[in-house]
Protein backbone atom coordinates (compact mmCIF):
# COMPACT_ATOMS: atom_id res chain seq x y z
CA UNK A 1 0.00 0.00 0.00
CA UNK A 2 1.63 3.28 -1.12
CA UNK A 3 1.89 6.28 1.18
CA UNK A 4 0.95 9.69 -0.20
CA UNK A 5 1.52 13.21 0.97
CA UNK A 6 -1.69 15.18 1.24
CA UNK A 7 -3.22 18.42 2.41
CA UNK A 8 -5.28 17.68 5.51
CA UNK A 9 -7.79 19.71 7.49
CA UNK A 10 -7.05 19.44 11.23
CA UNK A 11 -10.42 20.87 12.25
CA UNK A 12 -12.92 23.38 10.88
CA UNK A 13 -11.44 26.87 10.80
CA UNK A 14 -9.28 29.35 8.93
CA UNK A 15 -6.40 28.63 6.54
CA UNK A 16 -4.15 27.87 9.51
CA UNK A 17 -5.90 24.50 10.03
CA UNK A 18 -4.38 23.17 6.78
CA UNK A 19 -1.19 21.13 6.90
CA UNK A 20 0.72 18.57 4.82
CA UNK A 21 0.59 15.03 6.20
CA UNK A 22 1.07 11.44 5.06
CA UNK A 23 -1.93 9.26 4.22
CA UNK A 24 -2.25 5.66 3.00
CA UNK A 25 -3.47 5.00 -0.53
CA UNK A 26 -4.97 1.69 -1.63
CA UNK A 27 -3.71 -0.18 -4.67
CA UNK A 28 -6.01 0.20 -7.69
CA UNK A 29 -8.88 -2.26 -7.83
CA UNK A 30 -10.89 -3.42 -10.81
CA UNK A 31 -11.54 -0.50 -13.16
CA UNK A 32 -9.46 1.88 -11.07
CA UNK A 33 -6.39 3.95 -11.93
CA UNK A 34 -3.78 5.20 -9.48
CA UNK A 35 -2.75 8.70 -10.54
CA UNK A 36 0.43 10.42 -9.39
CA UNK A 37 -0.93 13.93 -9.01
CA UNK A 38 1.23 16.78 -10.30
CA UNK A 39 -1.14 19.64 -9.50
CA UNK A 40 -4.63 20.38 -8.23
CA UNK A 41 -6.91 23.36 -8.76
CA UNK A 42 -8.28 25.30 -5.80
CA UNK A 43 -12.04 25.89 -5.64
CA UNK A 44 -14.40 27.72 -3.31
CA UNK A 45 -15.82 24.35 -2.31
CA UNK A 46 -12.40 23.62 -0.74
CA UNK A 47 -12.71 26.78 1.34
CA UNK A 48 -16.18 25.77 2.46
CA UNK A 49 -15.02 22.26 3.33
CA UNK A 50 -12.18 23.71 5.40
CA UNK A 51 -14.72 25.76 7.36
CA UNK A 52 -16.88 22.69 7.96
CA UNK A 53 -19.69 23.97 5.72
CA UNK A 54 -19.38 21.51 2.82
CA UNK A 55 -18.62 17.97 4.00
CA UNK A 56 -17.25 15.40 1.58
CA UNK A 57 -19.73 12.87 0.15
CA UNK A 58 -19.69 9.26 1.43
CA UNK A 59 -16.64 7.26 0.39
CA UNK A 60 -14.45 10.37 -0.01
CA UNK A 61 -11.75 11.39 2.51
CA UNK A 62 -13.39 13.82 4.92
CA UNK A 63 -10.20 15.74 5.72
CA UNK A 64 -8.36 15.85 2.35
CA UNK A 65 -9.74 18.57 0.06
CA UNK A 66 -9.40 18.93 -3.69
CA UNK A 67 -11.93 18.46 -6.49
CA UNK A 68 -9.76 18.53 -9.61
CA UNK A 69 -6.31 17.33 -10.58
CA UNK A 70 -3.83 16.58 -13.33
CA UNK A 71 -1.03 14.06 -13.26
CA UNK A 72 0.27 10.81 -14.71
CA UNK A 73 -0.96 7.25 -14.43
CA UNK A 74 1.15 5.36 -11.87
CA UNK A 75 -0.65 1.99 -11.98
CA UNK A 76 -3.88 0.44 -13.28
CA UNK A 77 -6.22 -2.16 -11.83
CA UNK A 78 -7.74 -5.23 -13.45
CA UNK A 79 -9.84 -4.57 -16.51
CA UNK A 80 -8.47 -1.09 -17.24
CA UNK A 81 -7.94 -0.75 -20.98
CA UNK A 82 -8.08 2.99 -21.66
CA UNK A 83 -4.88 4.06 -19.89
CA UNK A 84 -1.37 2.80 -19.22
CA UNK A 85 1.43 3.92 -16.91
CA UNK A 86 2.80 7.33 -17.78
CA UNK A 87 -0.32 8.67 -19.51
CA UNK A 88 -1.08 12.31 -18.73
CA UNK A 89 -4.60 12.60 -17.30
CA UNK A 90 -6.93 15.05 -15.57
CA UNK A 91 -10.32 14.85 -13.93
CA UNK A 92 -12.74 15.79 -11.18
CA UNK A 93 -13.42 13.86 -7.99
CA UNK A 94 -15.59 14.22 -4.91
CA UNK A 95 -12.53 15.11 -2.84
CA UNK A 96 -9.00 14.04 -2.02
CA UNK A 97 -7.33 15.56 -5.10
CA UNK A 98 -4.79 17.51 -3.03
CA UNK A 99 -2.65 14.43 -2.49
CA UNK A 100 0.35 13.10 -4.35
CA UNK A 101 -1.57 9.93 -5.26
CA UNK A 102 -5.25 9.45 -6.02
CA UNK A 103 -7.47 6.52 -6.99
CA UNK A 104 -9.94 7.27 -9.79
CA UNK A 105 -12.24 5.14 -11.91
CA UNK A 106 -10.90 5.01 -15.46
CA UNK A 107 -14.17 6.34 -16.93
CA UNK A 108 -13.79 9.57 -14.95
CA UNK A 109 -10.38 10.33 -16.45
CA UNK A 110 -9.72 12.66 -19.36
CA UNK A 111 -6.49 12.68 -21.36
CA UNK A 112 -4.47 15.88 -21.12
CA UNK A 113 -4.20 17.43 -24.59
CA UNK A 114 -0.79 17.53 -26.24
CA UNK A 115 1.27 20.58 -25.41
CA UNK A 116 -0.62 21.47 -22.24
CA UNK A 117 1.37 21.63 -19.01
CA UNK A 118 -0.02 19.55 -16.16
CA UNK A 119 -0.10 22.64 -13.94
CA UNK A 120 -2.49 24.29 -16.41
CA UNK A 121 -4.45 21.11 -17.10
CA UNK A 122 -5.30 21.03 -13.38
CA UNK A 123 -7.26 24.27 -13.88
CA UNK A 124 -9.57 22.72 -16.49
CA UNK A 125 -11.79 19.97 -15.02
CA UNK A 126 -13.90 21.65 -12.37
CA UNK A 127 -14.31 24.96 -14.18
CA UNK A 128 -14.88 23.71 -17.71
CA UNK A 129 -16.92 20.59 -16.93
CA UNK A 130 -19.14 22.62 -14.59
CA UNK A 131 -19.64 25.38 -17.16
CA UNK A 132 -20.15 22.94 -20.05
CA UNK A 133 -22.73 20.91 -18.14
CA UNK A 134 -24.59 24.00 -16.92
CA UNK A 135 -24.69 25.85 -20.22
CA UNK A 136 -25.53 23.00 -22.56
CA UNK A 137 -26.88 19.99 -20.61
CA UNK A 138 -28.94 22.05 -18.15
CA UNK A 139 -29.74 25.36 -19.91
CA UNK A 140 -29.63 24.12 -23.52
CA UNK A 141 -27.84 27.31 -24.63
CA UNK A 142 -28.08 27.87 -28.40
CA UNK A 143 -26.22 30.02 -30.90
CA UNK A 144 -27.52 33.59 -31.01
CA UNK A 145 -28.92 33.53 -27.48
CA UNK A 146 -27.80 35.92 -24.76
CA UNK A 147 -26.25 34.42 -21.63
CA UNK A 148 -25.59 36.41 -18.46
CA UNK A 149 -22.52 35.00 -16.69
CA UNK A 150 -22.02 36.16 -13.11
CA UNK A 151 -18.55 36.24 -11.53
CA UNK A 152 -17.24 36.12 -15.08
CA UNK A 153 -13.64 36.52 -13.90
CA UNK A 154 -13.78 33.35 -11.79
CA UNK A 155 -12.60 29.94 -12.97
CA UNK A 156 -16.12 28.82 -13.94
CA UNK A 157 -16.88 32.30 -15.30
CA UNK A 158 -13.89 32.45 -17.65
CA UNK A 159 -14.64 28.89 -18.78
CA UNK A 160 -18.29 29.74 -19.46
CA UNK A 161 -17.27 32.87 -21.37
CA UNK A 162 -15.06 30.85 -23.71
CA UNK A 163 -17.50 27.96 -24.18
CA UNK A 164 -20.50 30.21 -24.82
CA UNK A 165 -18.64 32.32 -27.38
CA UNK A 166 -17.42 29.18 -29.12
CA UNK A 167 -21.05 28.04 -29.39
CA UNK A 168 -22.09 31.34 -30.97
CA UNK A 169 -23.91 32.73 -27.94
CA UNK A 170 -23.72 36.40 -26.91
CA UNK A 171 -22.14 36.79 -23.49
CA UNK A 172 -22.83 39.46 -20.89
CA UNK A 173 -20.44 39.14 -17.95
CA UNK A 174 -20.73 40.68 -14.50
CA UNK A 175 -18.25 41.46 -11.79
CA UNK A 176 -18.02 43.82 -8.86
CA UNK A 177 -14.47 44.77 -9.98
CA UNK A 178 -13.91 46.87 -13.10
CA UNK A 179 -10.30 45.71 -13.46
CA UNK A 180 -11.48 42.10 -13.75
CA UNK A 181 -13.97 43.07 -16.45
CA UNK A 182 -11.16 44.77 -18.37
CA UNK A 183 -9.15 41.55 -18.25
CA UNK A 184 -12.18 39.56 -19.41
CA UNK A 185 -12.37 41.83 -22.45
CA UNK A 186 -9.01 40.36 -23.44
CA UNK A 187 -10.71 36.93 -23.42
CA UNK A 188 -13.35 38.24 -25.79
CA UNK A 189 -16.09 39.39 -23.40
CA UNK A 190 -18.26 41.63 -25.61
CA UNK A 191 -20.51 43.10 -22.92
CA UNK A 192 -19.45 43.87 -19.35
CA UNK A 193 -21.65 44.92 -16.44
CA UNK A 194 -20.00 46.38 -13.35
CA UNK A 195 -22.38 45.38 -10.54
CA UNK A 196 -22.98 48.12 -7.98
CA UNK A 197 -25.41 47.72 -5.13
CA UNK A 198 -26.43 44.32 -6.46
CA UNK A 199 -28.14 45.83 -9.52
CA UNK A 200 -27.60 44.57 -13.08
CA UNK A 201 -30.99 43.59 -14.58
CA UNK A 202 -31.67 46.95 -16.20
CA UNK A 203 -28.27 46.97 -17.92
CA UNK A 204 -28.78 43.39 -19.10
CA UNK A 205 -32.14 44.29 -20.62
CA UNK A 206 -30.64 47.36 -22.32
CA UNK A 207 -27.87 45.24 -23.83
CA UNK A 208 -30.50 42.91 -25.30
CA UNK A 209 -32.73 45.65 -26.70
CA UNK A 210 -35.21 45.22 -23.87
CA UNK A 211 -35.70 41.53 -24.62
CA UNK A 212 -33.78 40.10 -21.66
CA UNK A 213 -31.32 37.21 -21.59
CA UNK A 214 -32.29 33.67 -22.46
CA UNK A 215 -29.87 32.12 -19.96
CA UNK A 216 -28.39 33.15 -16.61
CA UNK A 217 -25.38 31.29 -15.20
CA UNK A 218 -25.54 32.17 -11.51
CA UNK A 219 -22.65 31.59 -9.12
CA UNK A 220 -23.95 34.04 -6.50
CA UNK A 221 -27.27 32.73 -5.22
CA UNK A 222 -29.65 34.53 -2.89
CA UNK A 223 -28.45 38.11 -3.25
CA UNK A 224 -28.96 38.06 -7.04
CA UNK A 225 -32.22 36.09 -7.33
CA UNK A 226 -34.67 38.95 -7.87
CA UNK A 227 -32.39 40.73 -10.35
CA UNK A 228 -31.77 37.46 -12.19
CA UNK A 229 -35.48 36.87 -12.69
CA UNK A 230 -35.90 40.47 -13.84
CA UNK A 231 -33.06 40.06 -16.35
CA UNK A 232 -34.44 36.86 -17.90
CA UNK A 233 -36.45 36.87 -21.11
CA UNK A 234 -39.74 35.02 -21.53
CA UNK A 235 -39.01 31.27 -21.38
CA UNK A 236 -35.60 32.08 -19.94
CA UNK A 237 -33.51 29.51 -18.07
CA UNK A 238 -31.31 29.98 -15.03
CA UNK A 239 -28.75 27.56 -13.64
CA UNK A 240 -27.50 28.21 -10.10
CA UNK A 241 -24.08 26.77 -9.33
CA UNK A 242 -23.06 28.63 -6.19
CA UNK A 243 -24.35 30.46 -3.15
CA UNK A 244 -21.60 32.99 -2.48
CA UNK A 245 -24.27 35.65 -2.04
CA UNK A 246 -26.45 33.74 0.39
CA UNK A 247 -28.66 30.67 0.67
CA UNK A 248 -31.99 32.49 1.10
CA UNK A 249 -33.82 35.18 -0.86
CA UNK A 250 -37.20 36.75 -1.48
CA UNK A 251 -38.69 34.79 -4.38
CA UNK A 252 -40.91 36.86 -6.75
CA UNK A 253 -42.95 33.94 -8.04
CA UNK A 254 -45.06 36.20 -10.23
CA UNK A 255 -42.08 36.61 -12.57
CA UNK A 256 -41.58 32.84 -12.61
CA UNK A 257 -45.16 32.31 -13.82
CA UNK A 258 -45.50 35.33 -16.06
CA UNK A 259 -42.28 34.66 -17.97
CA UNK A 260 -42.61 30.86 -17.88
CA UNK A 261 -39.08 30.54 -16.50
CA UNK A 262 -37.09 27.40 -15.82
CA UNK A 263 -34.75 27.30 -12.81
CA UNK A 264 -32.06 24.65 -12.36
CA UNK A 265 -29.78 23.88 -9.45
CA UNK A 266 -26.63 21.96 -10.26
CA UNK A 267 -23.65 20.40 -8.49
CA UNK A 268 -21.12 17.87 -9.81
CA UNK A 269 -19.49 16.71 -6.59
CA UNK A 270 -22.22 14.45 -5.25
CA UNK A 271 -23.41 12.99 -8.55
CA UNK A 272 -23.28 9.20 -8.99
CA UNK A 273 -20.28 7.67 -10.76
CA UNK A 274 -22.27 6.93 -13.92
CA UNK A 275 -23.35 10.55 -14.33
CA UNK A 276 -19.86 11.93 -13.75
CA UNK A 277 -18.34 9.32 -16.06
CA UNK A 278 -20.80 10.15 -18.84
CA UNK A 279 -20.02 13.86 -18.53
CA UNK A 280 -16.27 13.19 -18.50
CA UNK A 281 -16.46 11.05 -21.63
CA UNK A 282 -18.59 13.58 -23.50
CA UNK A 283 -16.19 16.34 -22.50
CA UNK A 284 -13.19 14.22 -23.50
CA UNK A 285 -14.50 13.69 -27.01
CA UNK A 286 -16.07 17.10 -27.73
CA UNK A 287 -14.22 19.72 -25.70
CA UNK A 288 -10.81 18.48 -24.52
CA UNK A 289 -9.34 18.43 -28.06
CA UNK A 290 -9.94 22.19 -28.24
CA UNK A 291 -7.26 22.84 -25.59
CA UNK A 292 -3.52 22.89 -26.09
CA UNK A 293 -1.12 25.14 -27.94
CA UNK A 294 -3.06 27.36 -30.33
CA UNK A 295 -6.36 25.80 -29.27
CA UNK A 296 -9.71 27.57 -29.17
CA UNK A 297 -9.94 27.12 -25.39
CA UNK A 298 -7.42 27.96 -22.68
CA UNK A 299 -7.52 27.55 -18.90
CA UNK A 300 -7.15 30.90 -17.17
CA UNK A 301 -4.58 30.51 -14.40
CA UNK A 302 -3.97 33.34 -11.98
CA UNK A 303 -1.01 31.62 -10.32
CA UNK A 304 0.66 28.25 -9.74
CA UNK A 305 1.77 27.93 -6.11
CA UNK A 306 3.62 25.16 -4.26
CA UNK A 307 1.29 22.81 -2.42
CA UNK A 308 3.19 23.69 0.75
CA UNK A 309 1.66 27.19 0.44
CA UNK A 310 -1.90 25.87 0.54
CA UNK A 311 -2.84 28.11 3.49
CA UNK A 312 -1.64 31.20 1.59
CA UNK A 313 -3.63 30.09 -1.45
CA UNK A 314 -6.82 29.81 0.63
CA UNK A 315 -6.21 33.28 2.05
CA UNK A 316 -5.71 34.71 -1.45
CA UNK A 317 -8.94 33.21 -2.74
CA UNK A 318 -10.85 34.53 0.26
CA UNK A 319 -9.69 38.05 -0.60
CA UNK A 320 -11.51 37.65 -3.93
CA UNK A 321 -8.76 39.35 -5.90
CA UNK A 322 -7.76 36.43 -8.15
CA UNK A 323 -8.50 36.23 -11.86
CA UNK A 324 -9.21 32.71 -13.08
CA UNK A 325 -7.82 29.75 -11.16
CA UNK A 326 -5.25 29.21 -8.43
CA UNK A 327 -3.36 25.95 -8.91
CA UNK A 328 -1.29 24.10 -6.29
CA UNK A 329 1.67 22.05 -7.53
CA UNK A 330 3.61 19.24 -5.85
CA UNK A 331 6.81 19.99 -7.82
C-alpha positions in Angstrom: 0.0 0.0 0.0 1.6 3.3 -1.1 1.9 6.3 1.2 1.0 9.7 -0.2 1.5 13.2 1.0 -1.7 15.2 1.2 -3.2 18.4 2.4 -5.3 17.7 5.5 -7.8 19.7 7.5 -7.0 19.4 11.2 -10.4 20.9 12.3 -12.9 23.4 10.9 -11.4 26.9 10.8 -9.3 29.3 8.9 -6.4 28.6 6.5 -4.2 27.9 9.5 -5.9 24.5 10.0 -4.4 23.2 6.8 -1.2 21.1 6.9 0.7 18.6 4.8 0.6 15.0 6.2 1.1 11.4 5.1 -1.9 9.3 4.2 -2.2 5.7 3.0 -3.5 5.0 -0.5 -5.0 1.7 -1.6 -3.7 -0.2 -4.7 -6.0 0.2 -7.7 -8.9 -2.3 -7.8 -10.9 -3.4 -10.8 -11.5 -0.5 -13.2 -9.5 1.9 -11.1 -6.4 3.9 -11.9 -3.8 5.2 -9.5 -2.7 8.7 -10.5 0.4 10.4 -9.4 -0.9 13.9 -9.0 1.2 16.8 -10.3 -1.1 19.6 -9.5 -4.6 20.4 -8.2 -6.9 23.4 -8.8 -8.3 25.3 -5.8 -12.0 25.9 -5.6 -14.4 27.7 -3.3 -15.8 24.4 -2.3 -12.4 23.6 -0.7 -12.7 26.8 1.3 -16.2 25.8 2.5 -15.0 22.3 3.3 -12.2 23.7 5.4 -14.7 25.8 7.4 -16.9 22.7 8.0 -19.7 24.0 5.7 -19.4 21.5 2.8 -18.6 18.0 4.0 -17.3 15.4 1.6 -19.7 12.9 0.2 -19.7 9.3 1.4 -16.6 7.3 0.4 -14.5 10.4 0.0 -11.7 11.4 2.5 -13.4 13.8 4.9 -10.2 15.7 5.7 -8.4 15.8 2.3 -9.7 18.6 0.1 -9.4 18.9 -3.7 -11.9 18.5 -6.5 -9.8 18.5 -9.6 -6.3 17.3 -10.6 -3.8 16.6 -13.3 -1.0 14.1 -13.3 0.3 10.8 -14.7 -1.0 7.2 -14.4 1.2 5.4 -11.9 -0.7 2.0 -12.0 -3.9 0.4 -13.3 -6.2 -2.2 -11.8 -7.7 -5.2 -13.4 -9.8 -4.6 -16.5 -8.5 -1.1 -17.2 -7.9 -0.8 -21.0 -8.1 3.0 -21.7 -4.9 4.1 -19.9 -1.4 2.8 -19.2 1.4 3.9 -16.9 2.8 7.3 -17.8 -0.3 8.7 -19.5 -1.1 12.3 -18.7 -4.6 12.6 -17.3 -6.9 15.0 -15.6 -10.3 14.9 -13.9 -12.7 15.8 -11.2 -13.4 13.9 -8.0 -15.6 14.2 -4.9 -12.5 15.1 -2.8 -9.0 14.0 -2.0 -7.3 15.6 -5.1 -4.8 17.5 -3.0 -2.7 14.4 -2.5 0.4 13.1 -4.4 -1.6 9.9 -5.3 -5.2 9.4 -6.0 -7.5 6.5 -7.0 -9.9 7.3 -9.8 -12.2 5.1 -11.9 -10.9 5.0 -15.5 -14.2 6.3 -16.9 -13.8 9.6 -15.0 -10.4 10.3 -16.5 -9.7 12.7 -19.4 -6.5 12.7 -21.4 -4.5 15.9 -21.1 -4.2 17.4 -24.6 -0.8 17.5 -26.2 1.3 20.6 -25.4 -0.6 21.5 -22.2 1.4 21.6 -19.0 0.0 19.6 -16.2 -0.1 22.6 -13.9 -2.5 24.3 -16.4 -4.4 21.1 -17.1 -5.3 21.0 -13.4 -7.3 24.3 -13.9 -9.6 22.7 -16.5 -11.8 20.0 -15.0 -13.9 21.6 -12.4 -14.3 25.0 -14.2 -14.9 23.7 -17.7 -16.9 20.6 -16.9 -19.1 22.6 -14.6 -19.6 25.4 -17.2 -20.1 22.9 -20.0 -22.7 20.9 -18.1 -24.6 24.0 -16.9 -24.7 25.8 -20.2 -25.5 23.0 -22.6 -26.9 20.0 -20.6 -28.9 22.1 -18.1 -29.7 25.4 -19.9 -29.6 24.1 -23.5 -27.8 27.3 -24.6 -28.1 27.9 -28.4 -26.2 30.0 -30.9 -27.5 33.6 -31.0 -28.9 33.5 -27.5 -27.8 35.9 -24.8 -26.3 34.4 -21.6 -25.6 36.4 -18.5 -22.5 35.0 -16.7 -22.0 36.2 -13.1 -18.6 36.2 -11.5 -17.2 36.1 -15.1 -13.6 36.5 -13.9 -13.8 33.3 -11.8 -12.6 29.9 -13.0 -16.1 28.8 -13.9 -16.9 32.3 -15.3 -13.9 32.5 -17.6 -14.6 28.9 -18.8 -18.3 29.7 -19.5 -17.3 32.9 -21.4 -15.1 30.9 -23.7 -17.5 28.0 -24.2 -20.5 30.2 -24.8 -18.6 32.3 -27.4 -17.4 29.2 -29.1 -21.0 28.0 -29.4 -22.1 31.3 -31.0 -23.9 32.7 -27.9 -23.7 36.4 -26.9 -22.1 36.8 -23.5 -22.8 39.5 -20.9 -20.4 39.1 -18.0 -20.7 40.7 -14.5 -18.3 41.5 -11.8 -18.0 43.8 -8.9 -14.5 44.8 -10.0 -13.9 46.9 -13.1 -10.3 45.7 -13.5 -11.5 42.1 -13.8 -14.0 43.1 -16.5 -11.2 44.8 -18.4 -9.2 41.6 -18.3 -12.2 39.6 -19.4 -12.4 41.8 -22.4 -9.0 40.4 -23.4 -10.7 36.9 -23.4 -13.4 38.2 -25.8 -16.1 39.4 -23.4 -18.3 41.6 -25.6 -20.5 43.1 -22.9 -19.5 43.9 -19.3 -21.6 44.9 -16.4 -20.0 46.4 -13.3 -22.4 45.4 -10.5 -23.0 48.1 -8.0 -25.4 47.7 -5.1 -26.4 44.3 -6.5 -28.1 45.8 -9.5 -27.6 44.6 -13.1 -31.0 43.6 -14.6 -31.7 47.0 -16.2 -28.3 47.0 -17.9 -28.8 43.4 -19.1 -32.1 44.3 -20.6 -30.6 47.4 -22.3 -27.9 45.2 -23.8 -30.5 42.9 -25.3 -32.7 45.6 -26.7 -35.2 45.2 -23.9 -35.7 41.5 -24.6 -33.8 40.1 -21.7 -31.3 37.2 -21.6 -32.3 33.7 -22.5 -29.9 32.1 -20.0 -28.4 33.1 -16.6 -25.4 31.3 -15.2 -25.5 32.2 -11.5 -22.7 31.6 -9.1 -24.0 34.0 -6.5 -27.3 32.7 -5.2 -29.7 34.5 -2.9 -28.5 38.1 -3.3 -29.0 38.1 -7.0 -32.2 36.1 -7.3 -34.7 39.0 -7.9 -32.4 40.7 -10.3 -31.8 37.5 -12.2 -35.5 36.9 -12.7 -35.9 40.5 -13.8 -33.1 40.1 -16.3 -34.4 36.9 -17.9 -36.5 36.9 -21.1 -39.7 35.0 -21.5 -39.0 31.3 -21.4 -35.6 32.1 -19.9 -33.5 29.5 -18.1 -31.3 30.0 -15.0 -28.7 27.6 -13.6 -27.5 28.2 -10.1 -24.1 26.8 -9.3 -23.1 28.6 -6.2 -24.4 30.5 -3.1 -21.6 33.0 -2.5 -24.3 35.7 -2.0 -26.5 33.7 0.4 -28.7 30.7 0.7 -32.0 32.5 1.1 -33.8 35.2 -0.9 -37.2 36.7 -1.5 -38.7 34.8 -4.4 -40.9 36.9 -6.8 -43.0 33.9 -8.0 -45.1 36.2 -10.2 -42.1 36.6 -12.6 -41.6 32.8 -12.6 -45.2 32.3 -13.8 -45.5 35.3 -16.1 -42.3 34.7 -18.0 -42.6 30.9 -17.9 -39.1 30.5 -16.5 -37.1 27.4 -15.8 -34.8 27.3 -12.8 -32.1 24.6 -12.4 -29.8 23.9 -9.4 -26.6 22.0 -10.3 -23.6 20.4 -8.5 -21.1 17.9 -9.8 -19.5 16.7 -6.6 -22.2 14.5 -5.2 -23.4 13.0 -8.5 -23.3 9.2 -9.0 -20.3 7.7 -10.8 -22.3 6.9 -13.9 -23.3 10.5 -14.3 -19.9 11.9 -13.7 -18.3 9.3 -16.1 -20.8 10.1 -18.8 -20.0 13.9 -18.5 -16.3 13.2 -18.5 -16.5 11.0 -21.6 -18.6 13.6 -23.5 -16.2 16.3 -22.5 -13.2 14.2 -23.5 -14.5 13.7 -27.0 -16.1 17.1 -27.7 -14.2 19.7 -25.7 -10.8 18.5 -24.5 -9.3 18.4 -28.1 -9.9 22.2 -28.2 -7.3 22.8 -25.6 -3.5 22.9 -26.1 -1.1 25.1 -27.9 -3.1 27.4 -30.3 -6.4 25.8 -29.3 -9.7 27.6 -29.2 -9.9 27.1 -25.4 -7.4 28.0 -22.7 -7.5 27.5 -18.9 -7.2 30.9 -17.2 -4.6 30.5 -14.4 -4.0 33.3 -12.0 -1.0 31.6 -10.3 0.7 28.3 -9.7 1.8 27.9 -6.1 3.6 25.2 -4.3 1.3 22.8 -2.4 3.2 23.7 0.8 1.7 27.2 0.4 -1.9 25.9 0.5 -2.8 28.1 3.5 -1.6 31.2 1.6 -3.6 30.1 -1.5 -6.8 29.8 0.6 -6.2 33.3 2.1 -5.7 34.7 -1.5 -8.9 33.2 -2.7 -10.9 34.5 0.3 -9.7 38.0 -0.6 -11.5 37.6 -3.9 -8.8 39.3 -5.9 -7.8 36.4 -8.1 -8.5 36.2 -11.9 -9.2 32.7 -13.1 -7.8 29.8 -11.2 -5.3 29.2 -8.4 -3.4 25.9 -8.9 -1.3 24.1 -6.3 1.7 22.0 -7.5 3.6 19.2 -5.9 6.8 20.0 -7.8 
